[in-house]
């Protein structure tokens, strides 16, 4: 799969907007992180943050799914 530069930039912008937003609006954060994953499915951080959001809501199955995916992506990045 090829990642287009515009998708990479959009994912980056969505991620940083989510991170820099100090509010506790988890619905907006969730939507932005899911869009980030659509634009760049190769980065771990959005999955890890979604895992935290879902865990805080008691959505443990969704939290585990995103945590697993995020950790797998981190391992992929560290493997030659």
C-alpha positions as CSV (number, residue, x, y, z in Angstrom):
1,X,0.0,0.0,0.0
2,X,1.3,3.5,-0.9
3,X,0.8,6.4,1.4
4,X,0.2,9.6,-0.4
5,X,1.9,12.8,0.9
6,X,-1.5,14.5,1.3
7,X,-2.8,11.7,3.4
8,X,0.3,11.7,5.6
9,X,-0.1,15.5,6.1
10,X,-3.8,15.2,6.9
11,X,-3.2,12.4,9.4
12,X,-0.4,14.4,11.0
13,X,-2.6,17.5,11.3
14,X,-5.5,15.6,12.7
15,X,-3.2,13.8,15.3
16,X,-1.6,17.1,16.4
17,X,-4.9,18.9,16.6
18,X,-6.2,16.1,18.9
19,X,-3.1,16.1,21.0
20,X,-2.9,19.9,21.4
21,X,-6.6,20.2,22.2
22,X,-6.8,20.6,26.0
23,X,-10.5,19.9,26.3
24,X,-12.0,16.6,27.4
25,X,-14.1,16.3,24.4
26,X,-13.5,12.7,23.8
27,X,-16.1,12.4,21.0
28,X,-14.2,14.9,18.9
29,X,-10.9,13.3,19.7
30,X,-12.3,9.9,18.8
31,X,-13.6,11.1,15.4
32,X,-10.3,12.9,14.6
33,X,-8.2,9.8,15.5
34,X,-10.4,7.5,13.5
35,X,-9.9,9.9,10.5
36,X,-6.2,10.0,11.2
37,X,-6.1,6.2,10.9
38,X,-8.1,6.3,7.6
39,X,-5.5,8.7,6.2
40,X,-2.4,6.9,7.6
41,X,-3.0,3.3,8.8
42,X,0.8,2.8,9.4
43,X,1.2,4.8,12.6
44,X,0.6,3.5,16.1
45,X,-0.2,6.6,18.2
46,X,-3.8,7.2,17.1
47,X,-4.6,3.6,18.0
48,X,-3.0,3.9,21.4
49,X,-4.9,7.1,22.2
50,X,-8.1,5.5,21.0
51,X,-7.4,2.6,23.4
52,X,-7.1,5.1,26.3
53,X,-10.3,6.9,25.3
54,X,-12.3,3.6,25.0
55,X,-10.8,2.3,28.3
56,X,-11.9,5.5,30.1
57,X,-15.4,4.9,28.8
58,X,-15.4,1.2,29.9
59,X,-15.4,0.0,26.2
60,X,-12.8,-2.6,27.0
61,X,-13.1,-4.7,23.9
62,X,-12.6,-1.6,21.6
63,X,-9.8,-0.4,23.9
64,X,-8.0,-3.8,23.7
65,X,-8.4,-3.9,19.9
66,X,-6.8,-0.5,19.4
67,X,-4.1,-1.1,22.0
68,X,-3.2,-4.4,20.3
69,X,-3.1,-2.7,16.9
70,X,-1.0,0.2,18.2
71,X,1.5,-2.1,19.8
72,X,1.8,-4.2,16.7
73,X,2.5,-1.1,14.7
74,X,5.2,0.0,17.1
75,X,6.8,-3.4,16.8
76,X,6.6,-3.2,13.0
77,X,8.5,0.1,13.1
78,X,11.2,-1.4,15.3
79,X,11.7,-4.5,13.1
80,X,14.0,-4.5,10.1
